[in-house]
Amino acid sequence: MRKLVALPVLSADALSSVAYGPEAMLAVLVLAGGAGLRYSVPIAATIAFLMLAVGVSYRQTIRAYPHGGGSYIVATANLGRLPGLAAAAGLMTDYILTVAVSIASGMAAVTSAIPSLRGDVVPIGLAVIAVLLAGNLRGVRQAGALFAAPTYAFVLTVLALVAVGLYDSAGRGFQPSATPQLTSTEGVSVLLVLRAFASGSTAMTGIEAISNAVPAFQPTEWRNARTTLTWMVGLLITLFAGTVALVHLDGVVPDAQETVLSQLAHRTFGSGFGYVLTPATTAAILLLAANTAYNDFPRVLYLLARDNQAPRIFLRLGDRLAFSNGIVLLSATAAAIYAAFGGKTAPLIPLYAVGVFLAFTLSQTGMVVHWWRLRDRHWRKSLTFNAIGALLSAIVLITAAITKFTQGAWFAALTVGLFILVTTRIRHHYDLVTTALALHPHAVEVPSRTITPPRSQNGATPTAAPAPGPAPRAPSETAAETESAAQAESAAETESEETPEEIHPLLIVPIAALDLAGMRALAYAASLRQPVLALHISLSAEEAQRFREYWNLWGDHLPLKILLSPYRATVAPLVNYIESLHHQRPGLTLTVILPEIVVRHRRHRLLHNRLAPRLRRALRPLPKIVITTVPFHV
């Protein structure tokens, strides 16, 4: 992506937080009345410094990980598996709440302009999540001006709002307007200030997005990514500080019926086009921010599944090359949270802060370890920046966890703990299965002779041609016998076989790896003394070559066909290949023999792909295809 496109697309989550971050801070301070609101400017200045420090820290991450360095990758590589899982838990909590908070804040912006919709925020918000689900399942992706326009429109609108508001304030000598009469429910205290600081710090969510997407930039990728990150942090600080300054000068206070941005727009633009543009662009960028989670959440799940720490169904791509299972899980979880909190932004903020700063802290701490180990050119400077970012993020994390513990932070902390426990148990199960499936000497009796598929009329086997030929015939067969066999094959196309001699079988064994389950399936197929074809799906040419070498090392006892599937799909390539065999040689009865892992406990079934039922559904319309499984109990 060009920088002009990457900036709005990758910054939508961070910049949209201006819509709720300052308001979350003010909502805490207003509890102490006017005395509490006086602390808004110094707290905002502290948060702005935190944004700068974390932004500079992530510039170091981009330099160190030019192929993308998300919190999970950085923490796992430098701190170990458990810190990596904690970072993943923080990220996934962040992405889920990004959807819920963005939709809730977007609905607040809409209802500020259209109050009649306040009673319908939950069903409307759930409908928006359903639209995001449907769009992402169909492969909608962020691209070009379509997704850049809402971000640029929001930035220009808020900049205009701040500029006009400051110009008006300059006319009265920047004297703050009096706030309405407020009733304080608690006094100003250190705890109150810390709670406000933790709430306002949620304006930093999404600041790590650019470091995750470095490969998406034009060359030189890391340099363009760092430039874009600098612009994003600069815009974020400008919008955040400008909004808080204008709130202070105009005497605006949080209102349950109207957002702070809407109040500022009313005071600055009146009720004309400028006001209408403010909630419209706010809702648009928040919708885009919610959609960014649909790119990142499934990707983290994929990385976890790749490391055997999440069910392998999250490795699977759908028909539209989207991680469908991750998208569905994100939508369901975000919808449940959104509905449970009544579509309100304020109760969601305490949950938000813990996940965001847990990921920040572990990522930056991992970078400190990275520079300490590497010690390349300028490593001391980079280590210092990352250490400052880690320290400040840790302070916010601890502050949010303590001050907001009873308001929902306990739930976020519990979720992180449960996530680590579940993923650890998943990893333990996969390790046990891997040990059980590992080959060992003399574990499998290899076929005593090579059993090949039938040859085509030109003598090629399926390993050299896309489809096998007709059933083998003895060298002495006559022309009449050949004609009779051809008639038998033609009759077999209508599934009219009545005797074993009329069936011309070909056994196909899809094999993912040379393990005991795969060897049992191959041994079973070979024992039937019928033509056998082993079928392997590889993600890349390199992996295909590696598997071919393993196969030759095993002995190359059976013909092998390797299919390339660079998009990690399994069922579609299998179905397409089997369909092509069926259409090219309709007289053959194709028997697909699948190795199947059978687990002892029902709860473990979700951790293993159920390939046979999916193949049966896909191939049921075709005649003369049999699907069977060879169980391997673990």
C-alpha positions in Angstrom: 0.0 0.0 0.0 1.0 3.6 -0.6 1.5 5.6 2.6 -1.5 7.9 1.7 -3.7 4.8 1.6 -2.0 2.9 4.5 -2.3 5.8 6.9 -6.2 6.0 7.0 -6.7 2.2 6.6 -4.3 1.2 9.4 -4.9 4.2 11.6 -8.7 4.0 11.8 -8.8 2.1 15.0 -6.3 4.5 16.8 -7.8 7.7 15.4 -11.4 6.7 16.0 -10.6 6.4 19.7 -10.7 10.2 19.9 -14.5 9.7 19.8 -14.6 7.9 23.2 -11.2 8.2 24.9 -11.5 11.8 26.1 -15.1 11.3 27.0 -14.2 8.2 29.1 -11.7 10.3 31.0 -14.1 13.2 31.6 -16.9 10.7 32.7 -14.7 9.8 35.7 -13.5 13.3 36.5 -17.0 14.7 36.5 -17.9 12.6 39.5 -15.9 15.1 41.5 -17.7 18.0 39.9 -15.9 21.1 38.7 -12.9 20.4 40.9 -12.4 17.1 39.2 -12.7 18.5 35.7 -9.7 20.9 36.4 -7.5 17.8 36.2 -8.5 17.1 32.6 -5.7 19.1 30.9 -2.8 17.7 33.0 -4.1 14.1 32.6 -4.5 14.6 28.9 -1.0 16.0 28.6 0.3 12.8 30.4 -1.6 10.6 28.0 -0.3 12.5 25.1 3.3 11.9 26.3 2.4 8.2 26.7 1.2 8.1 23.1 4.5 9.6 22.0 6.6 7.2 24.0 4.7 4.1 22.9 4.7 5.4 19.3 8.5 5.8 19.4 8.7 2.3 20.9 6.8 0.7 18.1 9.1 2.5 15.6 11.8 0.3 17.0 9.6 -2.8 16.7 9.1 -2.1 13.0 12.9 -1.9 12.5 13.5 -5.1 14.3 10.6 -7.0 12.7 10.3 -5.8 9.0 8.0 -8.8 8.2 5.5 -7.8 10.8 5.9 -7.9 14.6 2.6 -8.3 16.5 2.6 -8.5 20.3 2.2 -12.3 20.2 5.1 -12.9 17.8 7.4 -10.5 19.7 6.5 -11.7 23.2 6.8 -15.4 22.2 10.1 -15.0 20.5 11.8 -13.0 23.3 9.9 -13.9 26.5 8.7 -17.4 26.0 5.4 -19.3 25.4 3.4 -18.2 28.4 4.1 -14.5 28.0 3.3 -14.9 24.4 -0.1 -16.5 25.3 -0.8 -13.6 27.7 0.0 -11.1 24.9 -2.3 -13.1 22.6 -5.1 -13.0 25.2 -4.6 -9.2 25.5 -4.8 -8.8 21.7 -7.9 -10.9 21.3 -9.6 -9.1 24.2 -8.6 -5.9 22.5 -10.0 -6.9 19.1 -13.3 -8.2 20.5 -13.8 -5.0 22.5 -12.8 -2.9 19.5 -15.9 -4.3 17.7 -18.2 -3.8 20.7 -16.8 -0.4 21.8 -16.7 1.0 18.2 -20.3 0.0 17.5 -21.5 1.3 20.9 -19.6 4.6 20.4 -20.9 4.8 16.8 -24.4 4.3 17.9 -23.9 7.1 20.6 -22.8 9.4 17.8 -25.9 8.6 15.7 -28.3 8.9 18.6 -26.8 12.3 19.5 -28.0 13.5 16.1 -31.2 11.3 16.0 -32.4 10.9 19.6 -35.5 8.9 18.5 -33.2 5.9 17.9 -31.9 5.6 21.5 -34.4 2.9 22.4 -33.1 0.7 19.5 -29.3 0.9 19.9 -29.0 -2.8 20.8 -30.9 -4.3 17.8 -29.3 -1.7 15.4 -25.8 -2.5 16.8 -26.4 -6.2 16.4 -27.5 -5.7 12.9 -24.3 -3.8 12.1 -22.2 -6.6 13.5 -24.2 -9.0 11.3 -23.4 -6.9 8.3 -19.7 -6.9 9.2 -19.9 -10.7 9.6 -21.5 -11.2 6.2 -19.2 -8.8 4.5 -16.0 -10.4 5.9 -17.2 -13.9 5.2 -17.6 -12.9 1.6 -14.0 -11.7 1.6 -14.5 -7.9 1.9 -11.1 -6.3 2.5 -9.8 -2.8 3.3 -8.6 -1.2 0.1 -8.2 2.1 -1.7 -10.2 5.2 -1.4 -13.3 3.4 -0.3 -11.8 2.7 3.1 -9.5 5.7 3.2 -12.3 8.3 2.8 -14.1 7.8 6.2 -10.8 8.3 8.1 -9.7 11.3 6.2 -13.2 12.8 6.5 -13.2 12.3 10.3 -9.7 13.7 10.7 -10.5 16.8 8.6 -13.8 17.3 10.4 -12.3 17.1 13.9 -9.4 19.3 12.9 -11.9 21.9 11.5 -13.9 21.6 14.8 -10.8 22.2 16.9 -9.5 25.0 14.7 -12.8 26.9 14.6 -13.3 26.3 18.3 -9.9 27.6 19.3 -10.4 30.6 17.0 -13.6 31.4 18.8 -11.8 30.9 22.2 -9.0 33.3 21.0 -11.6 36.0 20.6 -12.3 35.9 24.4 -8.7 35.6 25.4 -8.8 31.8 25.8 -10.8 32.2 29.0 -12.6 28.9 29.8 -16.4 29.1 29.8 -18.2 28.3 33.0 -19.4 24.7 33.3 -23.0 23.9 34.2 -23.8 23.4 37.9 -22.5 20.0 38.8 -23.3 17.8 41.8 -20.2 15.9 42.9 -20.7 12.3 44.2 -17.1 11.9 45.4 -14.1 14.1 46.2 -11.0 14.5 44.2 -8.5 11.8 45.2 -5.5 10.0 43.8 -7.7 7.1 43.0 -10.1 9.2 41.0 -7.2 10.8 39.0 -5.7 7.4 38.3 -9.1 6.0 37.2 -9.5 8.9 34.8 -6.0 8.4 33.5 -6.6 4.7 32.9 -9.9 5.4 31.1 -8.5 8.2 28.9 -5.6 5.9 28.0 -7.9 3.7 25.9 -7.5 6.4 23.3 -4.3 4.6 22.4 -5.9 1.4 21.2 -4.9 0.4 17.7 -1.5 2.1 17.9 0.2 -1.2 17.2 -1.7 -1.9 14.0 1.0 -0.5 11.6 3.8 -2.7 13.2 1.6 -5.8 12.4 1.2 -4.9 8.7 4.7 -3.9 7.6 4.7 -6.3 4.6 1.7 -4.5 3.2 3.6 -1.4 2.4 5.4 -0.5 -0.7 9.3 -0.9 -0.7 11.2 0.0 1.4 8.5 -1.5 3.6 9.9 -0.9 7.1 10.9 2.7 6.3 7.4 3.6 4.9 5.8 1.9 7.8 7.8 4.0 10.3 6.9 7.2 8.5 3.2 6.2 8.5 3.4 5.4 12.2 4.9 8.8 12.9 2.1 10.6 11.0 -0.5 8.5 12.9 0.9 9.3 16.3 1.2 12.9 15.4 -2.5 13.1 14.2 -3.6 11.1 17.3 -1.9 13.4 19.7 -3.2 16.5 17.8 -6.8 15.3 17.7 -6.8 14.0 21.3 -5.1 17.1 22.8 -7.2 19.5 20.7 -10.5 17.8 21.7 -9.6 18.0 25.4 -8.4 21.6 25.2 -11.7 22.6 23.4 -13.7 20.7 26.1 -11.9 22.7 28.8 -12.3 26.0 27.0 -16.0 25.6 26.2 -17.0 24.2 29.6 -18.5 21.0 28.1 -19.3 18.1 30.4 -20.2 14.5 29.6 -23.9 14.0 29.0 -25.7 10.6 28.8 -27.9 11.9 26.0 -25.3 13.5 23.8 -21.6 12.7 23.2 -18.9 15.2 23.9 -18.0 15.6 20.2 -21.6 16.2 19.4 -21.8 19.0 22.0 -18.6 20.6 20.7 -20.0 20.4 17.1 -23.2 22.1 18.2 -21.4 24.9 19.9 -18.9 25.4 17.1 -21.0 24.7 13.9 -24.5 25.2 15.2 -27.1 22.9 13.7 -26.0 23.2 10.0 -24.0 21.0 7.7 -20.9 21.1 9.9 -22.7 19.6 12.8 -24.3 16.8 10.7 -20.9 16.0 9.3 -19.4 15.4 12.7 -21.6 12.5 13.9 -21.7 11.1 10.4 -17.9 10.9 10.0 -17.6 9.7 13.6 -20.0 6.8 12.9 -18.2 6.0 9.6 -14.7 5.8 11.1 -15.9 3.8 14.1 -17.5 1.3 11.7 -14.2 1.1 9.8 -12.4 0.6 13.1 -14.7 -2.3 14.0 -13.9 -3.8 10.6 -10.1 -3.7 11.2 -10.6 -6.2 14.0 -11.9 -8.7 11.5 -8.5 -8.7 9.8 -6.4 -9.0 13.0 -8.4 -11.3 15.3 -8.6 -14.3 12.8 -4.9 -13.8 12.1 -3.9 -14.1 15.7 -6.0 -17.2 16.0 -4.3 -18.6 12.9 -0.9 -18.0 14.6 -2.0 -19.7 17.7 -3.4 -22.7 15.8 -0.2 -22.9 13.8 1.7 -23.2 17.1 -0.8 -25.9 18.3 -2.3 -23.6 20.9 -5.7 -23.2 19.4 -8.0 -25.6 17.5 -6.8 -26.3 14.0 -10.1 -25.3 12.5 -8.8 -21.8 12.8 -6.1 -22.6 10.2 -8.8 -23.1 7.6 -9.6 -20.6 4.9 -13.1 -20.3 3.6 -14.2 -20.2 0.0 -13.5 -16.5 -0.2 -10.0 -16.9 1.3 -11.1 -15.5 4.7 -10.5 -17.2 8.0 -14.2 -18.0 8.4 -14.1 -19.7 11.8 -12.2 -16.8 13.4 -14.6 -14.3 11.9 -17.6 -16.1 13.2 -16.1 -16.4 16.7 -15.3 -12.7 16.8 -18.8 -11.7 15.7 -20.5 -14.0 18.2 -18.4 -12.9 21.1 -18.6 -9.2 20.3 -22.3 -9.4 19.8 -22.8 -11.1 23.1 -20.7 -8.5 25.0 -22.4 -5.6 23.2 -25.9 -6.9 24.0 -24.9 -7.8 27.6 -23.8 -4.2 28.2 -26.8 -2.7 26.6 -24.9 -1.1 23.7 -23.3 1.5 26.1 -19.7 2.6 25.8 -18.9 3.5 29.4 -19.2 0.1 31.0 -17.0 -1.5 28.3 -14.0 0.8 28.9 -12.7 -0.9 32.1 -12.5 -4.2 30.2 -10.8 -2.5 27.2 -7.9 -0.9 29.1 -6.5 -4.2 30.6 -6.3 -6.0 27.2 -4.8 -3.1 25.4 -2.0 -2.4 27.8 -1.3 -6.0 28.6 -0.4 -6.5 24.9 1.6 -3.2 24.9 3.6 -4.1 28.0 4.6 -7.6 26.9 5.4 -6.5 23.4 7.7 -3.7 24.5 9.3 -5.8 27.2 10.0 -8.4 24.5 11.7 -5.7 22.5 13.9 -4.8 25.4 15.1 -8.5 25.6 15.5 -8.5 21.8 17.9 -5.5 21.7 19.8 -6.8 24.7 20.4 -10.1 22.9 21.1 -8.6 19.5 23.3 -5.6 20.4 23.6 -4.3 16.9 24.1 -0.8 15.7 22.1 1.8 17.8 20.9 -1.0 20.1 21.2 1.1 23.3 19.0 3.9 21.9 16.3 1.4 20.7 16.5 -0.5 24.1 16.0 2.8 26.0 12.9 3.7 23.9 11.4 0.3 24.3 12.2 0.2 28.0 10.4 3.6 28.5 7.4 2.3 26.5 7.3 -0.9 28.5 7.5 0.9 31.8 4.8 3.4 31.0 2.5 0.7 29.6 3.0 -1.4 32.7 2.1 1.6 34.9 -1.2 2.1 33.0 -1.9 -1.7 33.1 -1.4 -1.9 36.8 -3.4 1.3 37.3 -6.3 0.1 35.2 -6.3 -3.3 36.9 -6.4 -1.9 40.4 -8.6 1.2 40.0 -11.1 -0.5 37.8 -11.0 -4.0 39.3 -14.6 -3.9 40.6 -15.9 -2.1 37.5 -15.1 -5.0 35.2 -11.3 -5.2 35.1 -11.6 -8.4 37.2 -13.5 -10.0 34.3 -10.8 -9.1 31.8 -8.1 -10.5 34.1 -10.1 -13.7 34.6 -10.5 -14.0 30.9 -6.8 -13.7 30.3 -6.1 -16.4 32.9 -8.7 -18.8 31.5 -7.4 -18.2 28.0 -3.8 -19.1 29.1 -5.2 -22.2 30.9 -7.3 -23.4 27.9 -4.5 -22.8 25.3 -2.0 -24.6 27.5 -4.3 -27.6 27.7 -4.8 -27.6 24.0 -1.0 -27.5 23.4 -0.7 -30.4 25.9 -3.3 -32.5 24.0 -1.6 -31.8 20.6 1.8 -32.8 22.1 0.3 -36.1 23.3 -1.2 -36.8 19.9 2.0 -35.9 18.2 3.9 -38.4 20.4 1.3 -41.1 19.8 1.5 -40.6 16.0 5.3 -40.5 15.8 6.8 -43.2 13.6 9.2 -45.6 15.2 11.2 -48.5 13.7 9.1 -51.5 12.6 5.9 -49.7 13.6 4.3 -50.3 10.2 4.8 -53.3 7.9 5.4 -51.8 4.4 3.8 -53.5 1.4 5.8 -56.5 0.2 5.3 -55.3 -3.4 4.4 -52.1 -5.1 0.7 -51.8 -5.9 0.2 -49.2 -8.6 -2.9 -47.5 -10.0 -4.3 -48.6 -13.3 -2.5 -47.2 -16.3 -4.1 -45.1 -19.0 -3.9 -46.1 -22.6 -0.6 -44.1 -23.0 0.9 -45.9 -20.1 1.0 -43.0 -17.7 0.0 -43.4 -14.0 -1.8 -40.7 -12.0 1.5 -39.4 -10.7 2.4 -38.4 -14.2 -1.1 -37.5 -15.4 -4.0 -35.9 -13.7 -6.2 -39.0 -13.9 -5.7 -42.7 -13.9 -6.4 -44.9 -16.9 -8.8 -47.8 -17.1 -8.5 -50.9 -15.1 -5.4 -53.1 -16.0 -5.8 -55.9 -18.5 -3.7 -58.9 -19.2 -1.3 -58.6 -22.1 -3.0 -61.5 -23.9 -6.5 -60.1 -24.0 -8.2 -60.1 -27.4 -10.0 -57.3 -29.2 -13.3 -58.8 -28.2 -12.3 -58.8 -24.6 -11.2 -55.2 -24.9 -14.6 -54.3 -26.4 -16.4 -56.3 -23.6 -14.4 -54.4 -20.9 -15.2 -51.1 -22.5 -18.9 -52.0 -22.5 -18.6 -53.0 -18.8 -17.0 -49.7 -17.9 -19.8 -47.8 -19.8 -22.5 -49.7 -17.9 -20.7 -49.1 -14.7 -21.1 -45.3 -15.1 -24.8 -45.8 -14.3 -24.0 -47.6 -11.0 -25.5 -50.9 -12.5 -22.7 -53.2 -11.3 -24.0 -56.6 -10.1 -20.8 -58.6 -9.9 -17.3 -57.9 -8.5 -15.8 -58.3 -11.9 -17.8 -55.2 -13.1 -16.2 -52.9 -10.6 -12.9 -51.2 -11.5 -11.6 -49.7 -8.2 -9.0 -47.1 -7.5 -8.1 -46.4 -3.8 -7.1 -42.8 -3.0 -5.5 -42.1 0.4 -5.2 -38.5 1.3 -2.2 -38.2 3.7 -1.2 -35.1 5.5 1.9 -36.4 7.1 4.0 -39.6 7.4 2.8 -40.6 10.8 1.2 -43.7 12.2 -2.4 -42.7 11.3 -1.3 -42.1 7.7 0.7 -45.3 7.6 -2.2 -47.4 8.9 -4.5 -45.9 6.2 -1.9 -46.7 3.5 -1.3 -50.2 4.9 -5.0 -50.8 4.9 -5.4 -49.6 1.3 -2.5 -51.7 0.2 -3.8 -54.8 1.9 -6.9 -54.7 -0.3 -4.6 -55.6 -3.3 -6.2 -52.9 -5.5 -4.6 -50.0 -7.3 -3.7 -47.3 -4.7 -2.8 -43.6 -5.1 -1.5 -41.6 -2.2 -2.5 -37.9 -2.3 -0.8 -35.1 -0.4 -1.7 -31.4 -0.2 1.2 -29.0 0.2 1.0 -25.3 1.0 4.1 -24.4 -1.1 6.5 -25.9 -3.6 9.2 -26.1 -0.9 6.9 -28.1 1.4 6.0 -30.4 -1.6 9.6 -31.1 -2.3 10.3 -31.8 1.4 7.4 -34.3 1.6 8.6 -35.9 -1.6 12.0 -36.5 0.0 10.3 -38.0 3.1 8.3 -40.2 0.8 11.3 -41.4 -1.1 13.1 -42.0 2.2 10.2 -44.2 3.3 10.7 -46.3 0.2 8.3 -44.9 -2.4 6.2 -48.0 -2.1 3.1 -46.4 -3.6 2.4 -43.8 -6.3 2.2 -40.3 -4.8 0.4 -37.2 -6.2 1.1 -33.9 -4.6 -1.4 -31.0 -5.0 -0.4 -27.4 -4.2 -2.8 -25.3 -2.2 -1.1 -22.0 -1.3 -4.3 -20.7 0.5 -4.2 -23.5 3.0 -7.5 -25.0 1.8 -7.9 -28.8 2.1 -11.3 -29.9 1.1 -11.6 -27.8 -2.1 -8.4 -29.2 -3.7 -9.4 -32.8 -2.7 -12.8 -32.4 -4.2 -11.6 -30.8 -7.4 -9.0 -33.5 -8.0 -11.5 -36.3 -7.2 -14.1 -34.7 -9.5 -11.5 -34.5 -12.3 -10.7 -38.2 -11.9 -14.4 -39.1 -11.9 -15.1 -37.1 -15.0 -12.1 -38.3 -16.9 -12.5 -41.9 -16.0 -16.2 -42.4 -15.1 -15.9 -46.2 -15.2 -13.7 -46.3 -12.1 -15.1 -46.6 -8.6 -13.1 -44.2 -6.5 -12.7 -45.1 -2.9 -11.3 -42.3 -0.7 -9.7 -43.8 2.4 -9.1 -41.2 5.1 -7.0 -41.6 8.3 -9.1 -40.5 11.2 -7.9 -39.6 14.7 -10.4 -40.9 17.3 -9.9 -39.2 20.7 -11.0 -40.6 24.1 -12.8 -37.5 25.4 -15.6 -35.7 23.6 -14.2 -32.3 24.4 -11.2 -33.1 22.3 -13.2 -33.7 19.1 -13.2 -30.0 18.3 -9.5 -30.0 18.2 -9.3 -32.3 15.1 -10.6 -31.7 11.6 -13.5 -33.9 10.6 -12.6 -34.2 7.0 -14.8 -37.3 6.1 -18.2 -35.6 6.6 -17.2 -32.5 4.7 -15.9 -34.7 1.8 -19.1 -36.7 1.8 -21.3 -33.6 1.6 -19.2 -32.2 -1.3 -19.0 -35.5 -3.3 -22.5 -36.9 -2.6 -23.9 -35.7 -6.0 -21.3 -37.8 -7.9 -21.8 -41.5 -8.5 -19.3 -44.2 -7.9 -17.4 -42.4 -5.1 -17.0 -44.1 -1.7 -15.7 -42.4 1.4 -14.3 -44.5 4.2 -12.1 -43.9 7.3 -9.4 -45.8 9.1 -9.6 -44.9 12.8 -6.5 -44.3 14.9 -7.3 -44.2 18.6 -5.3 -41.9 20.9 
